[in-house]
Every structure is written in structure tokens, then in C-alpha cells.
Amino acid sequence: MESDSKKIRILTITPALNVCGGMESYVMNYYSRIHNDIKMDFATHNVTDNTYKDMIEKNGDKVFIFPRFNVLKLGKANKFADEFFKEHHDYDIVHCHMANAAFLYLKYAKKYGIKVRIVHSHQNKYADKLSHAIRNVPIVKIGLRYANTFFACSKLAGDFLFKRKKYYLVNNAIDAKRFKYDPNMRKKMRKELGISDDCFLIGNVGRYCPQKNQIFLVDVFSLVCEKINSKLILIGEGELEKELKEHIKELNIEDKVIMHPPVDNIEDYYQAMDMFVLPSLYEGLGIVNIEAQACGLKTIVSDKVPDIAKISDLLSFVKLKASEKEWADEILKNVKYERKEQKTILADSGYDIDKESEKLIDLYKSLV
């Protein structure tokens, strides 16, 4: 292990630093493996729980909270970014996971001499809403001008954002041991959640937002629970939480749906599930799909999830445009399968964090 003075210094920029976010999981999976070799601080706009923040600070690294900004507050945002990078310009790399904020942060990183400026693509769409997409297109293009290195979580995400530019693929890797199927933990968690042995538990993990399409999932589940003894667990938080609760109440299935806040032991909750369903409007990859399969779960996703998410025969695609009934039928025809340990699928498909983190360390070192 190198002394801190000899380590590469990186500032990683994320929109949030909370346990329910897929991007945060991606970043922190790598951070947990490389922090002994790389000095990595974080800058973020949103911390609603301190799980990751505490972990980072315990390792002697820093978390900076940047003010949120919009078009009306660009003046203040520019001043803040200018002052921040003027004071904190001793980083070797700024790694920005926010393509729509690179125009601001990488501008000042470049101004104050930070040599390696990375934009990292996690998406294959500019935004949930058309108005936000229209806003993001020009500012993302400006941000790419200030970057000189490009990363992507998948080929789909890389080709979307970077077009013909050269980029490095950094897989959404996870800990194989952490997500190993564990029948004993399954029994414990189902008891904790109040799920009987004969109840079929469908799960979904992610922000409550338009992209993740949970309101549609609730409609699908309302048809499933008419046919079989079943429950749905939604694990997350977000701007659609109130609307989701109201919709569940309207469908009169409140006793069938568990809305659970984000957790830092998500692997234990996968154990309790019988199936994972993700009807996303779009995904750069969707790390939850990899986690679910690693845990031996039958996984049903929309056709807007990229093909590379299928690392086993456990994953099936359904057309996003398919009806609620078609989705329900797909779930119902897959309720019986043999759940078992998936021993090598992560390593075989390039999603084993131990192997991929070594590659990332080498990549960072090669850039500086």
C-alpha cells in the first residue's frame, strides 16, 4: 500500500451519495476495493443518509456537498465551482459521473490545471422528461469539450453519449460473495418481512422516478395478485413516492405492497424475493439486474435494458410497449423455477468486482 502522498488523487463527482441509487452503488462498489491504492474524495449534490459518507470519511477521504443549481442559479453555481477548484486544484483526475454538469465542473477543473478530466456515461437517454432532454443536449455537448477522457458503464451508454469518440468500458461490477444465494438468509428475511412460505414475493429496487416505471409495475402486480398468493416489495425513495402510495391505495392493494426505504444490505433483501422485475423506460445497464441474477433470481426486464444485462438464462426481456396483462402473464409463467447458486456468472461475464477493480486501478495509473 502506498502512502497517501504518493497515491493518485481523484475527485469523483456524483449527483447523489445515497444507498438507493444505482450509480452510487456502481461507484461505491469500486471505491470499497480501490481506496487503499487511490486517494479518492467525493463531491455530490445530495446526501439523505450518511451510510456512504461515513464509510468514505472513515477511510480518511473527504465528501464535499455542492449546492444544487438550475438555469436561474448558474451565476452562483459558476462562482462556487470557480472558488472550489481554485482552492482544490491538486487532484490528478476529476471523474465526473454527471454528464449534464460536466460543462460547469470540468470547465473549472481545466481552468485550474487538473490534467485528466473524465466524463462517465451511465445512460442511453438524455433525461426522463422531454423538457429536460432538450435542456441537457446542448449542455452535455459543451461539457464533453472540457473532458479529455471518456468512460462508460456499457457499450450502449458509451455509443449514445460519445458517438465516435474513444472511450473506456468500466463494467458495473459487484461482489460475487456478497450476492451468493443463501437459503438460510432467505428464511430469516422472509420472517422479518412477514412473508409466508407460500407467498410469491416480487421485488424491485431503485429510485421512485419516471425512468424506473414503478407505477406501471404496480398495475402489473395488481393483475398478478389476482391469480396467485403474492406480494410486491419496492425498495427505494424518490419524487414519485407520494404518487406511488396513492396509486397503490386506489388499487386497494395496500396489504400486498411493501414500500421499503433504501438499505445498505440489499443483498439480504434479494434473498427474500422470488422474482425481480424492472420495467425501466431506459437503462445504461441497470446494476440491480446483475445483482438479482447473481443471487439466483428469475429477472424480468423491459426491452429498453441493454442486452449485456443478460448474464444468465435467468433474465428475460418483455417489450416496454406490452400491456399490463402481457407483463403479468410473463411473470405468472415463470413462477416455478429452480433457484440455485450462480457460481461463476460474474467472473465469466466481466462483472466480478475483484477483477474489474484491478483493471480500474491500472487504468487510472495509465492516465496520469
C-alpha positions in Angstrom: 0.0 0.0 0.0 1.4 3.4 -1.0 1.5 6.4 1.4 -1.2 9.0 0.8 1.4 11.4 -0.5 2.3 9.0 -3.3 -1.2 7.9 -4.3 -3.1 9.2 -7.3 -5.6 11.9 -6.1 -9.1 11.7 -7.6 -12.2 13.8 -7.1 -15.3 11.8 -8.0 -18.4 13.8 -8.8 -21.9 12.1 -8.4 -25.4 13.6 -8.4 -26.1 12.0 -5.0 -24.5 9.7 -2.5 -27.3 7.5 -1.2 -27.7 3.8 -0.9 -30.7 3.5 -3.2 -29.0 4.8 -6.3 -27.7 2.5 -9.0 -24.9 5.0 -9.9 -23.9 5.3 -6.3 -23.8 1.5 -5.9 -21.6 1.3 -9.0 -19.2 3.9 -7.7 -19.0 2.6 -4.2 -18.5 -1.0 -5.2 -15.3 0.1 -6.9 -14.4 2.6 -4.1 -14.6 -0.1 -1.5 -11.9 -2.1 -3.4 -9.5 0.7 -4.6 -9.4 3.2 -1.7 -6.2 1.7 -0.3 -4.5 2.3 -3.6 -6.1 5.5 -4.8 -6.8 8.7 -2.8 -10.4 9.4 -3.7 -12.6 12.3 -2.5 -16.2 12.9 -3.5 -18.3 15.8 -4.5 -22.1 15.5 -4.6 -25.3 17.4 -4.5 -27.4 15.2 -2.3 -26.9 13.1 0.8 -30.1 12.0 2.5 -28.4 9.2 4.5 -24.9 9.0 5.8 -24.0 5.4 5.1 -21.6 6.1 2.2 -20.5 9.4 3.6 -19.5 7.8 6.9 -17.6 5.0 5.0 -15.7 7.5 2.9 -14.7 9.7 5.9 -13.8 6.7 8.0 -11.2 5.9 5.3 -9.7 9.4 5.6 -11.3 10.7 2.4 -13.5 13.8 2.1 -17.1 14.4 0.9 -17.9 17.9 -0.4 -21.5 18.9 -0.7 -22.0 21.1 -3.8 -25.1 23.3 -4.0 -27.8 22.2 -6.4 -28.2 24.5 -9.3 -30.6 25.3 -12.2 -30.7 27.7 -15.1 -31.7 30.5 -12.8 -28.8 29.9 -10.4 -26.0 29.4 -12.9 -24.2 32.6 -11.7 -23.9 31.3 -8.2 -23.0 27.9 -9.4 -20.2 29.2 -11.6 -18.8 31.3 -8.7 -18.9 28.3 -6.4 -17.2 26.0 -8.9 -14.6 28.6 -9.7 -13.8 29.1 -6.0 -13.8 25.4 -5.2 -11.4 24.3 -7.9 -9.2 27.3 -7.3 -8.7 26.0 -3.8 -8.8 22.3 -4.6 -6.7 22.0 -7.8 -4.3 19.4 -6.5 -6.2 16.4 -7.9 -4.6 14.3 -10.7 -8.1 13.3 -12.0 -11.6 14.7 -11.8 -14.0 11.9 -12.6 -17.5 13.3 -13.3 -20.4 10.9 -13.4 -22.8 13.7 -14.2 -22.7 14.3 -18.0 -25.1 17.2 -17.6 -22.9 19.0 -15.0 -19.6 18.5 -16.8 -19.9 21.8 -18.6 -19.6 23.5 -15.2 -17.3 21.4 -13.1 -14.8 20.3 -15.8 -14.6 23.8 -17.1 -13.0 25.0 -13.8 -11.1 21.8 -13.4 -9.4 22.6 -16.7 -9.0 26.3 -15.8 -7.0 25.4 -12.7 -4.8 22.8 -14.4 -6.3 19.4 -13.5 -4.9 17.3 -16.3 -7.2 14.3 -16.5 -10.9 15.2 -16.8 -13.3 12.2 -17.2 -16.9 12.2 -18.2 -18.6 8.9 -17.4 -21.8 7.8 -19.3 -24.4 5.9 -17.4 -27.3 6.4 -19.7 -28.7 5.8 -23.2 -31.1 8.8 -23.0 -30.7 12.5 -22.1 -33.4 12.6 -19.4 -36.8 11.3 -18.2 -38.7 14.3 -19.4 -38.6 15.9 -22.9 -38.1 19.4 -21.5 -35.1 18.1 -19.5 -33.7 16.3 -22.5 -34.0 19.5 -24.7 -32.1 21.3 -21.9 -29.4 18.6 -21.5 -28.5 18.1 -25.1 -26.5 21.4 -25.5 -25.0 21.5 -22.0 -23.8 17.9 -22.3 -22.1 18.7 -25.6 -20.4 21.7 -24.0 -19.3 19.5 -21.1 -17.7 17.0 -23.5 -15.4 19.8 -24.8 -13.9 20.2 -21.3 -13.3 16.5 -20.9 -10.3 14.7 -22.3 -11.1 11.2 -21.2 -14.4 9.2 -21.6 -15.7 6.3 -19.6 -19.0 4.3 -19.9 -20.7 1.6 -17.9 -21.8 -0.2 -21.1 -21.3 0.0 -24.9 -24.8 1.2 -25.3 -24.2 4.1 -22.8 -20.8 4.9 -24.4 -22.0 4.9 -28.0 -25.0 7.0 -27.0 -23.1 9.8 -25.4 -19.7 9.7 -27.1 -20.6 8.7 -30.6 -17.3 8.2 -32.4 -15.0 9.3 -29.5 -12.7 6.7 -28.0 -14.0 5.6 -24.5 -13.0 3.1 -21.9 -15.6 0.5 -20.7 -15.8 0.1 -16.9 -18.2 -2.7 -16.1 -20.9 -2.4 -13.4 -19.1 -5.0 -11.2 -20.3 -6.4 -7.9 -19.0 -8.6 -5.1 -19.7 -12.3 -6.0 -19.5 -13.4 -2.4 -22.0 -10.7 -1.2 -24.7 -11.8 -3.7 -24.3 -15.5 -3.3 -27.7 -17.3 -2.9 -28.2 -18.1 0.8 -31.3 -20.2 1.8 -30.8 -19.5 5.5 -30.7 -15.7 5.0 -33.8 -16.1 2.8 -35.7 -17.7 5.6 -34.6 -15.1 8.1 -35.5 -12.1 5.8 -38.9 -13.5 4.8 -39.7 -13.9 8.5 -38.5 -10.4 9.2 -40.7 -9.0 6.3 -43.7 -11.1 7.3 -43.7 -13.2 4.1 -45.2 -16.7 4.4 -43.6 -19.7 2.8 -46.4 -20.0 0.2 -46.3 -16.3 -0.8 -44.6 -15.3 -4.1 -42.5 -12.2 -3.5 -41.8 -9.9 -6.4 -39.1 -7.3 -5.9 -37.9 -4.0 -7.4 -35.0 -1.8 -6.3 -34.4 1.7 -7.5 -35.4 5.4 -7.2 -39.1 6.2 -7.4 -38.9 8.1 -10.6 -40.4 8.0 -14.1 -37.4 6.1 -15.6 -37.8 3.1 -13.3 -41.6 2.9 -14.2 -42.8 1.6 -10.8 -46.3 2.9 -11.3 -46.7 0.6 -14.3 -45.2 -2.3 -12.2 -47.8 -1.7 -9.6 -50.5 -2.0 -12.2 -48.9 -5.3 -13.5 -48.7 -6.6 -9.9 -52.4 -5.9 -9.3 -53.2 -8.4 -12.0 -50.7 -11.0 -10.7 -52.0 -10.9 -7.2 -55.5 -11.7 -8.5 -54.1 -15.1 -9.8 -51.6 -16.2 -7.1 -50.8 -15.5 -3.4 -48.2 -12.8 -3.9 -46.7 -9.6 -2.6 -44.6 -6.8 -4.1 -41.6 -5.1 -2.4 -40.4 -1.8 -3.7 -37.1 -0.7 -2.2 -36.1 2.9 -2.8 -37.1 6.6 -2.4 -37.7 9.5 -4.8 -40.0 12.1 -6.2 -42.8 9.7 -7.1 -43.2 8.2 -3.6 -46.4 10.0 -2.8 -47.9 9.2 -6.2 -47.0 5.6 -5.8 -48.6 5.3 -2.4 -51.8 7.0 -3.7 -51.9 4.6 -6.7 -51.5 1.6 -4.5 -54.3 2.8 -2.3 -56.6 3.4 -5.4 -56.0 -0.2 -6.5 -56.8 -1.4 -3.0 -53.7 -3.5 -2.7 -52.0 -1.7 0.3 -51.8 -5.0 2.1 -50.0 -6.6 -0.8 -47.3 -4.0 -1.4 -44.3 -3.2 0.8 -42.7 0.2 0.2 -39.3 -0.1 2.0 -36.7 2.7 2.4 -33.2 2.2 0.9 -31.0 -0.2 2.7 -27.2 -0.9 2.7 -27.7 -4.7 2.9 -29.7 -5.0 -0.3 -28.2 -8.5 -0.9 -30.3 -9.8 2.1 -33.5 -8.5 0.5 -32.8 -10.2 -2.8 -32.6 -13.4 -0.8 -36.2 -12.9 0.3 -37.5 -12.4 -3.2 -38.8 -15.0 -5.6 -38.5 -12.7 -8.7 -37.0 -9.4 -9.7 -38.9 -7.1 -12.1 -37.6 -3.9 -13.7 -39.8 -2.3 -16.4 -37.5 0.7 -16.9 -38.1 3.2 -19.7 -34.3 3.2 -20.3 -31.1 2.0 -18.7 -27.4 2.3 -19.4 -27.2 -1.2 -17.8 -29.0 -1.4 -14.5 -26.7 -2.9 -11.9 -29.7 -4.3 -10.0 -30.2 -6.7 -12.9 -26.7 -8.1 -12.4 -27.2 -8.3 -8.6 -30.5 -10.1 -9.0 -29.1 -12.8 -11.3 -26.0 -13.2 -9.2 -28.4 -14.0 -6.3 -30.2 -16.7 -8.4 -33.4 -14.7 -9.0 -35.6 -15.0 -12.1 -35.3 -11.5 -13.6 -37.8 -9.9 -15.9 -36.9 -6.5 -17.5 -38.1 -4.2 -20.3 -36.5 -4.4 -23.7 -35.0 -0.9 -23.0 -32.5 -2.6 -20.8 -29.4 -3.4 -22.9 -28.7 -7.0 -24.0 -25.4 -7.1 -22.0 -27.5 -7.2 -18.8 -28.4 -10.8 -19.6 -25.5 -12.7 -18.0 -27.6 -15.9 -17.5 -30.7 -17.6 -18.6 -32.5 -16.2 -15.6 -33.1 -12.9 -17.3 -36.0 -12.4 -19.8 -37.0 -9.3 -21.8 -40.5 -8.0 -22.3 -41.4 -5.2 -24.7 -41.9 -2.0 -22.8 -44.9 -1.3 -25.0 -46.5 -4.6 -24.0 -49.7 -4.4 -21.9 -50.0 -4.8 -18.2 -51.6 -8.2 -18.9 -48.8 -9.4 -21.1 -46.3 -8.4 -18.4 -48.4 -10.2 -15.8 -48.6 -13.3 -18.0 -44.8 -13.3 -18.3 -44.4 -13.2 -14.5 -47.0 -15.9 -14.0 -45.4 -18.3 -16.4 -42.1 -18.0 -14.6 -43.2 -18.5 -11.0 -41.7 -22.0 -11.0 -38.0 -22.3 -11.5 -35.1 -23.9 -9.6 -33.3 -21.2 -7.6 -29.7 -22.1 -7.1 -26.2 -20.6 -6.5 -24.7 -19.0 -9.6 -21.1 -19.8 -9.0 -19.2 -18.3 -12.0 -21.6 -16.0 -13.9 -20.0 -12.8 -12.6 -16.4 -13.7 -13.4 -17.4 -15.2 -16.7 -19.2 -12.1 -17.8 -16.8 -9.4 -16.6 -18.8 -8.3 -13.6 -16.7 -9.6 -10.7 -15.6 -6.5 -8.7 -12.3 -8.1 -7.5 -11.1 -8.5 -11.1 -12.6 -5.3 -12.5 -11.3 -3.1 -9.7 -7.7 -4.1 -10.5 -8.3 -3.1 -14.1 -9.6 0.3 -13.0 -6.6 1.0 -10.8 -4.3 0.2 -13.7 -6.4 2.4 -16.0 -6.3 5.4 -13.6 -2.5 5.0 -13.3 -2.1 4.8 -17.0 -4.0 8.1 -17.4 -1.6 10.1 -15.2 
